[in-house]
C-alpha cells in the first residue's frame, strides 16, 4: 500500500484504484475505509468499508466485502464517529 493507494479487482476482473482514508479496529475486526480514485474533474464521496480477513500483518491477509448488513452499518457508523472526532480536533 504505497501512498495510501491500493488496487482491487472488481467482479468483472477489472482493477480499480482506491485511496485508503482510514484503517481502524472495531469489535475485534480490522476495517479499511476506501474511496475510489477518479479523474480530477470528478468527485467521489462514496466510502467503501472492507474488512481484513486473516492477520493484518501477514502477506496472506485479504480485504473482503462485509456481507452482514448490521456489521457493515456498525462499522460505517464507527468510521463516521472517528471522522467527526478527527474533524473536531483540527
PEPE-V856036 format. One record per helix or strand of 2 or more residues. SS is the DSSP state (@ for helix, = for strand). FROM is the first residue (numbers start at 1). LEN is the number of residues. If there is no record, write none. Layout:
SS&FROM&LEN + SS&FROM&LEN
This chain:
=&5&5 + =&15&12 + =&29&8 + =&47&7 + =&62&4 + @&69&21
